[in-house]
Amino acid sequence: MPRKTATQQISRVARPRLYEQLVEQLMDFIESAQLGPGDTLPAERDLAERLGVSRATLAQALVALEVLGVIDVQHGTGAVLVYRPNVPSVLKGLREHRSRLPEIVEARSTLEVKLAELAAGRRTDEDMRAIDKALDVMAEEVASGAKGAHGDELFHQAITAAAHSGVLAQLMSFIAEMILETRLESLGQPGRPEQSLASHRKIADAIRVQDSEAAAAAMLDHITLVSDVALLK
C-alpha cells in the first residue's frame, strides 16, 4: 500500500521579537538579582555587557519597560524598578501597546491640530505666558540631559488650555494616559528631545502671532515627528 504524503504546509514557528527576548532577559536578571520596588538597575553600560547587547538596543528595551510603568528612568539616577511583574504580563502589555499606537496617533493628529488652530485665534496673554513657561521648563530639562517629558506635557496642556474648548479638553483628558505612553517612547529616541523642543517653538511662534493656519500645520508636523518611533522590532 503506497504511503500517504502530507500536502499541508507546515507553519513555521514564529521567532520572538528581539525586544521580547530582551525584556525576558531583563526580567530574568531582575529576578536573579532579587531586585524589588525602589531598587536601581545597574548602569546601562554594565547591564548591556551582562546581557550581551548594545547600549542602543538596551536603551530601547528600557524605554519599552518605562512606557509600561515597570521602571522609572530618572536622570542622574538610572532605571528604578517600580514593580516586578511576571514575563507574560509584560509581553502582553508590550503587544497591546504596539497595536494601539496607530490609533493614538490618529487621535492626536485629529484633536491637537484643531487645538493649536483654536489656540492661535483665542489665546490670551496669560495663555501665552503659560506656553512660554512650558518651553522654558522643557529647555532646562533637555539642557541637563533629561528627556524633557515634564516640559513636553506642560506645553501640550498649555495649548489645550489656550484653545478654550471645554469639550476638546475633556477628550484630551480621556486619552492623556495613552499619550503619556507615546511621549515616553518618542522622547526616548536619540536626538528626539531637541527635535521636539524645536517643533514646540514653531507651534508657539505661530500661536504668538495668532496665525491659526500656521499653528495647525506646525502641530501636524510635530505629531508626525513624535509618532516616528523605532522601538525594537
Disulfide bonds with the S-S distance in Angstrom:
none
